[in-house]
Every structure is written in C-alpha cells, then in structure tokens.
C-alpha cells in the first residue's frame, strides 16, 4: 500500500497543477475537483489509471470532456460542467457531493 500512496500523491499533484494552469488561462474556471479512482487508496487497475477531474465554469464550457494521455498507462479525464450557484471560498466545501479531500481548485466568481 505504501508504494501506491507515493504514486497517488504524484497523481494528485499532477491534477492540482493541471487545474492551476488551466485557471491561469481560463478566467471562467471557478472550481475543480477529483472524482473516480484517485479518491481511493489504490487508484490502479493493473498498471493503468486515470486522473478524473471535473472543471466547473461560471458559464457554459466550450467542451464537455477531454482525454489527455500523459503516458501509455496514465491519462487525464477532464469533464466540464457549469456552476448553477454562485461559488465563493466560503461555500466551495459545502456543495453537495464535494468535500475538502476532492477539491483541488476554488476561486470566487
């Protein structure tokens, strides 16, 4: 399990960096959170895994989904949705289905 923990931390770091880079170039991106296997102790199925991220936009997003290969075994799976409520730092952690462990980006809109 310790080996998986190291890989899991690296994958979470990649997810955070991806969200931060995207937020710099996209002012409409207000939040990002993790879903899927990366929220478990062992995100791998054999030697493969993906980094499932949901990007939340202030308006309608240009695309709904992106698959970005990082290696033959690992890829980013980014789903995009739009915010149906006003998001601010105070209520980011209180949105149903989101929690502090899965939130990787939150900025006011």
Secondary structure, DSSP 8 states (H G I E B T S, - for coil): -HHHHHHHHHHHHHHHHHHHHHHHH-TTEEEEEEEGGGGSS---BTTBEEEEEEEEESS--S-SEEEEESSSSEEEEEEEEE-SS---TTTGGGSTT--TTTEEEE---
